[in-house]
Amino acid sequence: MTSYFYRFDTQVKGRWAGRTLIDVMSNEFIMKPVEYYDKAIQIGNITVNSEECSKYHILSLGETIQHLVHYHEPDLCDIGVLCLEDDYLVVNKPSGIACHPTSGYNLFSVTKAFESYGNLSCINRLDVLTSGVLILAFRNAKKYHTEMINRRIEKIYVAKVKGHFHDDITVNAPLKKNRFNVTEVSEEGKEATTVFKRLFYHNGHSLVECRPLTGRSHQIRVHLKSLNFPIVNDPVYNGEVSDIPDKSVVGKENHLLSSGEYIDYGVKYSGKDTNTDNQGELNSTKKQAKAYNLLGCTLKIGCNTPGNYSAKEKFAIDSCRGDNTRAFRNMDKFICLHAHKYVFNGKEYVAEPPFWAQKDNF
């Protein structure tokens, strides 16, 4: 487990302008109580434009909020290299790790694992819980991104679904992200086409070959859901609890909002609620209670990391969430979707499917 200090930098959003700093922090970032934000502002761990200020400071567009925290992430896992080319690296991404640094994943990512190759750019991207072929360019990234945009790459995935799937079927259904940032079929969305073919059916489940002809966010997952065959173990688009006999996920929780958004420190709550104050914002105490209830757990406070620290650093450590973070919650999780084969730059790259795709494990 790796621990470090991290400073979040957040641009003031339009809906925050004209509100006090304490109001925004306690109502937009719900995973800490208002008392924490009060103290963090007072001690200087939360600043505006890198300057300490009152909790009653009125925020304006163009300002930036800084927030010093202490963070933990899992140690990097082993990642198989499928091929090393002149301009890029092809790896078999495990489920549970991010492709590149993002919210909650500053270090626990594939690009960090291979940073010795230089500044890596993900030519394709896989969701945290998805495994398979991942192409990382360390030279001429723009050229390869253009090939991806122009659909000069053939992509073949495999997915496990419950029930007897169609022999073959093509879905043409436009996709759009809703206001909760969840992808859905919508006539107002962008063109999206996926070709599906059942590979086999066994013990009440089907293994499906998926060929996305376009590259929309969550395209395969949403198109399968639109056919009433959501992917097994998908916490966003499939409400059923999986019975996959894998000890690494036994007893684990998804910690998702009903909208499908992970609850995480520094991430805004975007669910629906009718209990609002005069400004249309959820009362911070009610929001925190809702989040804790959805998490089904008590948040761990303080990690007791030894060392000599300044008062600001000590406050961050005393308020640290330890291993109760998105990266730790997801590291042993997976959905039954795997990027099996990419035909790219005149070559074919194959990542053998994981255990759940084997017929004996159905």
Order of alpha helices (4+ residues) and beta strands (2+ residues): beta-alpha-alpha-beta-beta-beta-beta-alpha-beta-beta-alpha-beta-beta-beta-beta-beta-beta-alpha-alpha-alpha-alpha-beta-beta
